[in-house]
Amino acid sequence: METAWYLDILEAEGRSLADAAERAGTDAPVPTCPDWRVRDLLRHTGVVHRWAAGFVADACPTPRPMEEHPGLDGRELVAWYRACHRALLDTLGGAKPDAECWTFLPGAVSGLGFWARRQAHETAVHRYDAEAARGGAPTPVATDFAVDGVDELLRGFHARRRSRVRTEEPRVLRVRATDADAVWTVRLSQEPPVTTRDAAGDAECEVSGPAAALYLALWNRLPLPAVSGDAALAALWRETSAVG
């Protein structure tokens, strides 16, 4: 996908996140993140925006820690988040297309492309959290963006050694979008999951549904949609797949 596409989505999602947080109020609980209030959501996402922008702005080639969360609250916190979001957009939008820096998922074509994609999905998921706190109908996730997000999660995050989704014996889980030409085969073992973008071979369990529902479910924001075959394998995913 083009970086500009991700930046357009990042801009819309960040604005929607801030608007929903402002309407909910910073003391509102976040149902999708039971330990959080809206203030925690804004502080976390704003710090992540600043962290991401710093890698691109400084062409930083190595990992570095995030800042401490600010002590702001209420309207000042919402305004701070909006400024963090705007600064991230300005940094990514003004960077050279071949800008290089540290990234943390496999398969990144460029540092800029990685961070535009990662921050678009980071913000989309947390926008959903903010809208859950606000109440009312959430903004739909576009099918093509949801497919891309499922791909990033399965073939990026869970390709890392830190993925906790492991099985004693080899197992196969399939994930299928019912409204797009998108299917993934996830091979589980005592090693990190290995995911391919295909429907090769037999699977012991299949999770299927619209791409947007899969996206939110695999990020543990919604229940898994339709599950066929060995439901225990889907339950294992649910119990161990949280990304830290």
Secondary structure as UniProt FT lines:
FT   HELIX           3..24
FT   TURN            26..27
FT   TURN            31..32
FT   TURN            34..35
FT   HELIX           38..57
FT   TURN            58..59
FT   HELIX           74..94
FT   TURN            97..98
FT   TURN            106..107
FT   HELIX           111..134
FT   HELIX           143..155
FT   HELIX           157..159
FT   TURN            161..162
FT   STRAND          171..177
FT   TURN            178..181
FT   STRAND          182..188
FT   STRAND          194..196
FT   STRAND          205..209
FT   HELIX           211..218
FT   TURN            219..220
FT   STRAND          226..229
FT   HELIX           231..240
//
